[in-house]
């Protein structure tokens, strides 16, 4: 590896080419992702497809739609499973309303995901 050990302000430092630093940063991020995945598996959290995670990162409403569709449920089926009106589910999915904590707990349970995924 191409690097240089220097001392700056009394502290030992390493100088290395940018491409090596970028590779190390990329590897560190990958390791963080692997540890998060391993932790989720250890906690028996559901493994979700990338498309669902992307939707969840975009917004709660888009994430809820993606989760519902991934579970193969219609709005009516989700309404039936939760005891929540289909119109409220539609409003939450369309971003017109925010669900109460009780509503979101019921939806999370029906979609078999931890509540914090929908928070």
C-alpha positions as CSV (number, residue, x, y, z in Angstrom):
1,X,0.0,0.0,0.0
2,X,1.1,3.5,-0.8
3,X,1.1,5.5,2.4
4,X,3.2,7.9,4.4
5,X,3.4,8.1,8.2
6,X,3.7,11.7,9.4
7,X,3.3,13.6,12.6
8,X,1.0,16.6,12.7
9,X,0.5,18.7,15.9
10,X,2.1,15.9,17.9
11,X,-0.2,13.3,16.5
12,X,0.7,10.3,14.3
13,X,-1.1,10.5,11.0
14,X,-1.2,8.5,7.7
15,X,-1.2,10.1,4.3
16,X,-2.5,8.0,1.5
17,X,-3.7,8.4,-2.1
18,X,-7.4,9.4,-2.5
19,X,-8.3,6.2,-4.4
20,X,-7.1,4.1,-1.5
21,X,-9.0,6.3,1.0
22,X,-12.2,6.0,-1.1
23,X,-11.8,2.2,-1.3
24,X,-11.3,2.0,2.5
25,X,-14.4,4.2,3.0
26,X,-16.5,2.0,0.7
27,X,-15.3,-1.1,2.4
28,X,-16.2,0.4,5.8
29,X,-19.7,1.2,4.6
30,X,-20.1,-2.3,3.3
31,X,-19.0,-3.7,6.6
32,X,-21.5,-1.5,8.4
33,X,-24.3,-2.8,6.1
34,X,-23.2,-6.4,6.7
35,X,-23.3,-5.9,10.5
36,X,-26.7,-4.3,10.3
37,X,-28.0,-7.2,8.2
38,X,-26.5,-9.8,10.6
39,X,-28.1,-8.0,13.5
40,X,-31.5,-8.0,11.8
41,X,-31.2,-11.7,11.1
42,X,-30.2,-12.3,14.7
43,X,-33.2,-10.4,15.9
44,X,-35.5,-12.3,13.4
45,X,-36.4,-9.1,11.7
46,X,-37.9,-9.7,8.2
47,X,-35.6,-9.4,5.3
48,X,-37.2,-7.0,2.9
49,X,-36.5,-6.5,-0.8
50,X,-34.4,-3.5,-1.9
51,X,-37.5,-2.0,-3.7
52,X,-39.4,-2.0,-0.4
53,X,-36.4,-0.4,1.5
54,X,-36.1,2.3,-1.2
55,X,-39.8,3.1,-0.9
56,X,-39.6,3.2,2.9
57,X,-36.6,5.6,2.7
58,X,-38.6,7.8,0.3
59,X,-41.7,8.2,2.6
60,X,-43.9,6.3,5.1
61,X,-46.8,6.3,2.6
62,X,-44.8,4.9,-0.3
63,X,-43.2,2.4,2.1
64,X,-46.6,1.3,3.3
65,X,-47.8,0.7,-0.3
66,X,-44.7,-1.2,-1.1
67,X,-45.0,-3.4,2.0
68,X,-48.6,-4.1,1.4
69,X,-48.1,-5.1,-2.2
70,X,-45.0,-7.2,-1.3
71,X,-47.2,-9.0,1.2
72,X,-49.7,-9.6,-1.6
73,X,-52.5,-7.6,0.1
74,X,-55.1,-5.2,-1.3
75,X,-56.2,-2.2,0.7
76,X,-59.4,-4.1,1.5
77,X,-57.4,-7.1,2.8
78,X,-55.3,-4.8,4.9
79,X,-58.4,-3.1,6.2
80,X,-59.9,-6.4,7.1
81,X,-56.7,-7.6,8.9
82,X,-56.5,-4.4,10.9
83,X,-60.0,-3.4,11.5
84,X,-59.2,0.0,10.0
85,X,-61.4,1.5,7.3
86,X,-60.1,1.1,3.7
87,X,-60.6,4.8,3.1
88,X,-58.2,5.6,6.0
89,X,-55.6,3.2,4.6
90,X,-56.0,4.9,1.2
91,X,-55.5,8.3,2.8
92,X,-52.4,7.2,4.7
93,X,-50.9,5.6,1.5
94,X,-51.7,8.7,-0.5
95,X,-50.1,11.0,2.2
96,X,-53.4,12.8,2.9
97,X,-53.5,11.7,6.5
98,X,-51.1,10.4,9.2
99,X,-52.1,7.3,11.1
100,X,-52.3,7.4,14.9
101,X,-49.8,5.3,16.8
102,X,-52.6,2.7,17.3
103,X,-53.4,2.6,13.6
104,X,-49.8,2.3,12.6
105,X,-49.2,-0.5,15.2
106,X,-52.1,-2.4,13.7
107,X,-50.8,-1.9,10.2
108,X,-47.3,-2.9,11.1
109,X,-48.6,-6.0,12.8
110,X,-50.7,-7.0,9.8
111,X,-47.7,-6.4,7.5
112,X,-45.5,-8.4,9.9
113,X,-42.9,-5.6,10.3
114,X,-41.7,-3.8,13.4
115,X,-43.5,-0.5,14.0
116,X,-40.4,1.6,13.7
117,X,-40.2,0.6,10.0
118,X,-43.4,2.7,9.4
119,X,-42.2,5.6,11.6
